[in-house]
């Protein structure tokens, strides 16, 4: 790794410094790793529902994922935390968590009623499993 010498840059009329590096790709492309499995893009749209709830400070993201996945239908394809809030309004030793849940079927477009029913199952699981207080959004 280094910079091209000034006399070579001048010969090629390159005014700015240019860095070069030699990389051994064989080391980076270790063949012992299994090939990446590609999946086709979904043909049907996903439906996103957000959920916010208050839990004890000791509850971890892993705890939330465990409860959500245990209650989730197979159409739940994504779980993303997008907000964590601590403050006087929540109470000492507690925190507010907000998640986006993505539901998608591989066979068809889901109806609002189906998604709402699945989302309600997850809400109840959070209440039961983590003693979560669901915040209305």
Number of C-alpha atoms within 10 A of each C-alpha: 8 9 11 14 11 14 10 10 15 11 8 9 9 13 9 10 10 12 10 9 8 7 9 8 8 8 8 8 9 9 9 6 7 7 7 6 5 6 6 5 7 11 12 13 14 19 18 16 14 15 18 21 20 23 22 16 12 10 16 11 11 9 13 21 16 14 18 22 15 11 18 18 15 12 17 21 15 13 18 13 16 11 11 13 12 15 11 9 10 13 12 11 12 18 20 22 22 19 18 16 20 19 24 21 17 14 9 10 14 17 9 10 9 12 20 12 11 18 24 12 16 21 21 16 20 23 17 12 14 16 15 21 16 18 12 7 8
